[in-house]
Structure formats: structure tokens, C-alpha cells
Amino acid sequence: MQSYHGACHCGAVTFTIRTDPAHSVRCDCSICRRRGGIMLRCDAADLDILSGREHLATYRFGTQVAQHHFCRECGVYTFHRMRKLPDKYAVNAGCLTDLDLTSLTPILIKGSEV
């Protein structure tokens, strides 16, 4: 497990996570496919929002269970609470300022399974 600092594009939302970058994923659900992001999972206790909670907006669709959070100032998707694993978050790896995205080898997962 490693710690990473994250932020949206404008910097209004900042956070830290503890996760294992060896387990990155891409999801094939409709929103993830369009967003094209690579995600890292973490336990809810391993996500700490440092600033900007008031700048976060939430988008839900389909079953209305997964909570996709994004910055209402710049529009960047930051993380979401997972539908089938509500004690976990999937975090947008592109928001992690100290992570080399080229080092990731994401696996494709079925959206219906998470």
C-alpha cells in the first residue's frame, strides 16, 4: 500500500488515498467507458478529503447506488463509492499528482460486476 495526494484540475478538491497501484482497473460500464479513466480502489477509511468537500457534486444513474463525485468548479471526476462494494472507493488515477500513469497496467472489468 502506498499513499498518494490527489486533486481535481482546478485544485478546489484535494485528497489523499492509500492504495496498491498494481491493481488498477478500467470499467466497461456506460459512464466509465465514456470517461475513459483508469481507477485505483481503496477502502473508504483510506480516502481522506483534505479540502473542497463543498465543491463536490454527485452523479448517480442506473441503480442509483454508485455515487460518482466530481468537482462542480472544473468538472473533473475525482472518485466514486462503488456499487457492489460500498465500503470501497474507486479513485481517478489521473487526479493523483505523484503517480506515473504509464506505470499502470489496468485490467478491464465488467461494470455489472462492481
N, C-alpha and C positions, 0 to 999 in steps of 0.2 A: 504494500500500500504506500502511495506517495501523496503528498499534499500539493495542491495547485491553487493558484489565485486566478479568479475569473472576473470578467466584466462584459457588459454589453458594449456596443460600438461607441456610444456617447459617454460611457463611464458613469451614468446615473445609478446603475445597479452593479454592485461588486459583491463577490462571494469567494469562499474557499471551499474546496472539496478534498476528501481523502478517497482515493480510488486506485485501482490497478489498471494502468494504461494498456496492459497486454490483452484486456478483454473489451476492446472497442467494438461497436456494432453499427450497422445501418439497418433500418427497418423498412419494410415494403408497404406499410400502411399508406393511406392516401395523403396524409399531411407530411409524413416523413419523406415519402418519395418526392414530393414537390419541394420540400425544404432542402433536401439533399445533404443533410448534415450527418456527421459522424458523432456518435454519442458514447459516453462513458457512464457506467452505472455506479451509483454509490448508495449506501444506506442513508435513510433520512437523517440520522444522527451525524453523518459525515458531510452534510451540506450546511454551511453556515453563511447566511446572508449578512454581509457586513454593512452595507448601506443600500438605500434606494428601494426598500420594500414598498414604499408608497408609489414608486414608478412602475411596479409590476402590474400587468394586466393578465387575465387568464382567459384562455380559449378552450372550450370543450366541444366535442362533436360526437356523433355516433352514440355510444352507450352513455356519454356524459360523465364517465368515471375518471378518465385520464385528465389531468389538469396541466395544460400546456401554458407555461408562463413566458411572457415576453415583455420587453421594455416598452412602455407606452410613449416614450420620447423618440427613440430611434427605430423601434420596431423589431429589434433583434430577439430571436428565440434564445432563451438562456437555459432553461431546463424544464422538465415536466415530471410530475408524480406519475408513476407507472400504473396502468390499469389493473393488471393481474397481480402486481407486486406492490401494493400501496405503501409499503414500508421502504420503498426504494425510489430513487430519482434517476432519470437519465439526463445527463448534462451535455450541452452542446460543446464538443471538444474545441470548436473554433473560437469559443469565448475564453479558453484557458490561455492566459498570456505567456506562461512559461512552459508550454508543451509544444514539441516539434510534431506537427501533424503528419509529416512524411514518415515518421517512425511508427505510425499506427497501421495495423493490418485488420481492418474491420471485417467482421463476418456479417452476412446478410441474415436477418431473422424475419420470420413471418409476423406481421403486425397482429394477427389473430392469436398469437401465442404469448404475447406480452401484455 
